[in-house]
């Protein structure tokens, strides 16, 4: 055992570990720092107060702040294979007779592209990409209407919200930009947040979140809902087992894009 580290050194090492792994168990940090559980907990508390991380029951996740909304075309380049697989699997939850809300975003677009071709399925979306990417859908596809948002390729505003108020869905499949135990589900802009909140409010059934693993621990600008609004999360193989354990405490089912329930 070497010379004990001073607090500043321990906290720097914790930050470096999270920068690489995004998530850390308290036990791993105890080994890394050769420190007691109480010492590690104090360091995590200090780092959380500085906004660097978010403490969880078993350790901590890196607090990844998303300040700006990326252009839609740029987001298409982030984890494209994972998003396609997530969208394809998430669409299998849609059954004949369902009325489904699907929002904007690149992962949600993949869900739209894989909705079963069944005329007795009805989808309401603010996703303008549906016009181009889906083609002849084979199901009832309805746009919310509203003001066009170029950066997100979506529709929002009072007209969209008023139209959503006319519908009750029995499922919502939604993409978000951040998933955090402490801060819940978040998106970059208020117009999109208003639409997603309304979709959740008007859903009398399951809320399914679709997200690649990079969204775990991320916090964007506008709060949509607390973490416990989720019934299911569909993600990719990069999602950590520790994160899954954290969500299990909220009775949230986690599925990988290959269909495996973890």
C-alpha positions as CSV (number, residue, x, y, z in Angstrom):
1,X,0.0,0.0,0.0
2,X,1.4,3.4,-1.0
3,X,1.2,6.7,0.6
4,X,-2.4,7.7,1.2
5,X,-3.8,10.2,-1.3
6,X,-5.0,13.6,-0.3
7,X,-8.6,14.5,-1.0
8,X,-7.8,16.5,-4.2
9,X,-5.9,13.5,-5.6
10,X,-8.7,11.1,-4.8
11,X,-11.3,13.2,-6.4
12,X,-9.2,13.7,-9.5
13,X,-8.8,10.0,-9.8
14,X,-12.5,9.4,-9.4
15,X,-13.2,12.0,-12.1
16,X,-10.6,10.4,-14.5
17,X,-12.2,7.0,-13.9
18,X,-15.7,8.2,-14.7
19,X,-14.5,10.1,-17.8
20,X,-13.4,6.7,-19.1
21,X,-16.2,4.4,-17.8
22,X,-19.1,6.8,-17.2
23,X,-20.2,4.7,-14.2
24,X,-18.4,3.5,-11.1
25,X,-19.2,1.2,-8.2
26,X,-18.2,2.3,-4.8
27,X,-16.3,-1.0,-4.3
28,X,-14.3,-0.3,-7.5
29,X,-13.4,3.2,-6.3
30,X,-12.4,1.8,-2.9
31,X,-9.9,-0.5,-4.6
32,X,-8.7,2.2,-7.0
33,X,-8.0,4.7,-4.2
34,X,-7.2,2.2,-1.4
35,X,-9.6,4.0,0.7
36,X,-12.5,3.2,3.0
37,X,-16.2,3.2,1.9
38,X,-16.8,6.2,4.1
39,X,-14.0,8.2,2.5
40,X,-15.2,7.3,-1.0
41,X,-18.7,8.4,-0.1
42,X,-17.5,11.7,1.2
43,X,-15.5,12.3,-2.1
44,X,-18.6,11.4,-4.2
45,X,-20.7,13.7,-2.2
46,X,-18.2,16.6,-2.7
47,X,-18.0,15.8,-6.5
48,X,-21.8,15.7,-6.7
49,X,-22.0,19.1,-5.1
50,X,-19.7,20.4,-7.8
51,X,-21.9,19.0,-10.5
52,X,-19.3,16.5,-11.8
53,X,-21.3,13.3,-11.0
54,X,-24.5,12.0,-9.8
55,X,-24.5,9.5,-6.9
56,X,-26.4,6.3,-7.2
57,X,-27.2,3.6,-4.6
58,X,-24.1,1.6,-5.6
59,X,-21.7,4.3,-6.7
60,X,-21.9,7.2,-9.2
61,X,-22.4,8.1,-12.8
62,X,-20.7,10.9,-14.7
63,X,-22.9,14.0,-15.1
64,X,-22.8,14.6,-18.8
65,X,-24.3,18.0,-19.5
66,X,-25.9,18.5,-22.9
67,X,-26.3,22.2,-23.5
68,X,-26.9,22.5,-27.2
69,X,-29.2,20.5,-29.5
70,X,-27.3,18.9,-32.4
71,X,-28.5,19.3,-35.9
72,X,-30.7,16.3,-36.9
73,X,-28.2,15.4,-39.7
74,X,-25.3,15.4,-37.2
75,X,-27.2,13.2,-34.8
76,X,-27.8,10.6,-37.5
77,X,-24.0,9.9,-37.4
78,X,-24.1,9.0,-33.7
79,X,-24.4,5.2,-33.1
80,X,-26.4,4.6,-36.3
81,X,-26.3,0.8,-36.1
82,X,-27.3,0.8,-32.5
83,X,-30.2,3.1,-33.2
84,X,-31.5,1.0,-36.1
85,X,-31.4,-2.1,-33.9
86,X,-33.1,-0.3,-31.0
87,X,-35.8,1.0,-33.3
88,X,-36.4,-2.3,-34.9
89,X,-36.8,-4.1,-31.6
90,X,-38.9,-1.4,-29.9
91,X,-41.4,-1.6,-32.8
92,X,-42.1,-5.2,-31.9
93,X,-44.0,-3.9,-28.8
94,X,-46.6,-2.4,-31.1
95,X,-49.5,-4.7,-31.7
96,X,-52.7,-4.7,-33.8
97,X,-55.2,-2.2,-32.4
98,X,-52.6,0.0,-30.7
99,X,-52.7,3.8,-30.7
100,X,-49.1,4.9,-30.3
101,X,-47.3,8.2,-29.7
102,X,-43.8,8.5,-31.2
103,X,-41.8,11.7,-31.0
104,X,-39.0,13.2,-33.0
105,X,-35.3,12.3,-33.0
106,X,-33.1,9.8,-34.8
107,X,-33.9,6.8,-32.6
108,X,-37.6,7.5,-32.7
109,X,-37.4,7.7,-36.5
110,X,-36.0,4.2,-36.5
111,X,-39.0,3.1,-34.5
112,X,-41.3,4.7,-37.1
113,X,-39.5,2.9,-39.9
114,X,-40.2,-0.5,-38.3
115,X,-43.8,-0.1,-37.2
116,X,-45.7,-3.3,-38.3
117,X,-47.5,-2.8,-41.6
118,X,-51.0,-3.2,-40.2
119,X,-54.0,-0.9,-41.0
120,X,-55.3,-1.4,-37.5
121,X,-52.3,0.3,-35.9
122,X,-52.5,4.1,-35.4
123,X,-49.5,6.3,-34.9
124,X,-49.4,10.0,-33.9
125,X,-46.1,11.7,-34.2
126,X,-44.4,15.2,-34.4
127,X,-41.6,13.6,-36.4
128,X,-41.3,15.3,-39.8
129,X,-38.9,12.6,-40.9
130,X,-41.9,10.3,-41.0
131,X,-43.0,12.1,-44.2
132,X,-39.8,11.1,-46.1
133,X,-38.4,8.1,-44.3
134,X,-41.4,5.9,-43.9
135,X,-43.0,6.2,-47.3
136,X,-46.2,4.3,-47.7
137,X,-46.6,3.3,-44.1
138,X,-49.1,0.5,-44.2
139,X,-50.5,1.8,-40.9
140,X,-52.5,4.9,-40.0
141,X,-49.8,7.6,-39.7
142,X,-50.9,11.0,-38.3
143,X,-48.8,14.2,-37.9
144,X,-49.5,16.4,-34.9
145,X,-49.2,19.6,-36.9
146,X,-47.6,22.6,-35.4
147,X,-44.6,24.9,-35.9
148,X,-41.6,23.3,-37.8
149,X,-38.4,23.1,-35.8
150,X,-35.5,22.7,-38.3
151,X,-32.8,21.6,-35.9
152,X,-34.8,18.6,-34.7
153,X,-36.9,18.0,-37.9
154,X,-40.0,18.1,-35.7
155,X,-43.3,19.9,-35.1
156,X,-44.2,21.6,-31.8
157,X,-46.1,24.5,-30.3
158,X,-49.7,25.2,-29.4
159,X,-51.3,23.6,-32.5
160,X,-49.4,20.4,-31.8
161,X,-50.3,20.3,-28.1
162,X,-54.0,21.1,-28.8
163,X,-54.2,18.2,-31.3
164,X,-52.5,15.8,-28.9
165,X,-55.2,16.8,-26.3
166,X,-57.7,15.1,-28.6
167,X,-56.1,11.7,-28.4
168,X,-55.5,9.0,-25.8
169,X,-52.8,6.5,-26.7
170,X,-52.2,3.1,-25.1
171,X,-48.5,3.2,-25.8
172,X,-45.8,5.9,-26.1
173,X,-42.4,5.1,-27.6
174,X,-40.1,8.1,-27.0
175,X,-36.6,9.1,-27.6
176,X,-34.8,11.5,-25.1
177,X,-31.4,13.1,-24.8
178,X,-30.7,12.4,-21.2
179,X,-31.6,9.7,-18.6
180,X,-30.6,10.4,-15.1
181,X,-31.8,8.8,-11.8
182,X,-31.7,12.2,-10.1
183,X,-32.8,14.5,-13.0
184,X,-35.1,12.1,-14.9
185,X,-35.7,12.3,-18.6
186,X,-34.5,15.5,-20.4
187,X,-34.4,17.0,-23.9
188,X,-32.5,20.0,-25.3
189,X,-35.4,22.4,-26.2
190,X,-38.6,23.5,-24.4
191,X,-40.8,23.0,-27.5
192,X,-39.8,19.3,-27.7
193,X,-40.2,19.0,-23.9
194,X,-43.7,20.3,-24.1
195,X,-44.7,17.7,-26.8
196,X,-43.1,14.8,-25.0
197,X,-44.7,15.8,-21.7
198,X,-48.1,16.0,-23.4
199,X,-47.6,12.6,-25.1
200,X,-46.8,11.0,-21.7
201,X,-49.8,12.7,-20.1
202,X,-52.1,11.4,-22.8
203,X,-50.8,7.8,-22.7
204,X,-53.0,5.4,-20.8
205,X,-50.6,2.5,-20.9
206,X,-46.9,1.8,-21.2
207,X,-44.2,4.5,-21.7
208,X,-41.2,2.9,-23.6
209,X,-38.0,4.9,-23.8
210,X,-35.6,4.2,-26.7
211,X,-32.0,5.4,-26.1
212,X,-28.5,4.3,-26.9
213,X,-26.2,3.8,-23.9
214,X,-24.5,7.3,-24.3
215,X,-27.7,8.9,-22.9
216,X,-27.3,7.3,-19.5
217,X,-26.1,9.8,-16.9
218,X,-26.6,12.7,-19.4
219,X,-28.7,15.7,-18.4
220,X,-30.1,18.1,-21.1
221,X,-31.8,21.4,-20.6
222,X,-35.5,20.7,-20.1
223,X,-37.1,18.2,-17.8
224,X,-39.7,15.9,-19.3
225,X,-40.6,13.4,-16.5
226,X,-39.1,11.7,-13.5
227,X,-37.3,8.4,-14.1
228,X,-40.2,6.3,-12.7
229,X,-42.5,7.3,-15.6
230,X,-40.7,4.7,-17.7
231,X,-42.1,1.2,-18.0
232,X,-39.5,-0.1,-20.4
233,X,-36.1,1.0,-21.7
234,X,-34.7,-0.3,-25.0
235,X,-31.0,0.3,-25.4
236,X,-27.8,-1.3,-26.8
237,X,-25.2,-3.6,-25.5
238,X,-23.0,-0.7,-24.2
239,X,-25.5,-0.1,-21.4
240,X,-23.9,-1.1,-18.1
241,X,-25.2,-3.8,-15.8
242,X,-24.9,-1.5,-12.8
243,X,-27.2,1.0,-14.6
244,X,-29.7,-1.8,-15.1
245,X,-29.6,-2.6,-11.4
246,X,-30.3,1.0,-10.6
247,X,-33.4,1.0,-12.9
248,X,-34.6,-2.3,-11.5
249,X,-35.2,-0.6,-8.2
250,X,-37.9,1.5,-10.0
251,X,-39.4,-1.7,-11.6
252,X,-38.2,-0.6,-15.0
253,X,-37.6,-3.4,-17.5
254,X,-34.5,-3.0,-19.6
255,X,-34.2,-4.7,-23.0
256,X,-31.2,-4.8,-25.3
257,X,-31.7,-4.2,-29.0
258,X,-31.0,-7.9,-29.7
259,X,-34.2,-8.7,-27.7
260,X,-32.4,-9.8,-24.5
261,X,-34.0,-8.7,-21.3
262,X,-31.3,-7.8,-18.8
